[in-house]
């Protein structure tokens, strides 16, 4: 079944889960790999702003990390006042998947808005799949 409402991308990284979680849960570090809100700056406590590499428009992000579960929810929007829940990431420790202690799997999830057209939805999924390789590269350098 094709999932019309949620796109997921996962990648194995050669780093323990707590290290992988750091890049997913840090608003400035995330600005090194996310193309929708690239090269971020913190504009108010816990709120970050970067620019889309595709449109140049500002994108605002608030991270809601849960370190106990290695989960981060991301609120996103074109302004600080219009942010809403859009994405999540989850880091799975290697041993949970019968992998090594120094390995983990990172999964990025995004949910489709009812107003999001097919082309925008395909673009979002494709971007997230490419971003997984940026995350892997940053963690394994």
Secondary structure, 3 states (H helix, E strand, C coil): CCCCCEEEEEEEECCCHHHHHHHHCCHHHHCCCCCCCEEEEEEECCEEEEECCCCCCEEEEEEEEECCCCEEEEEEECCHHHCEEEEEEEEEEHHHHCCCCCCEEEEEEEECCCCCCHHHHHHHHHHHHHHHHHHHHHHHC
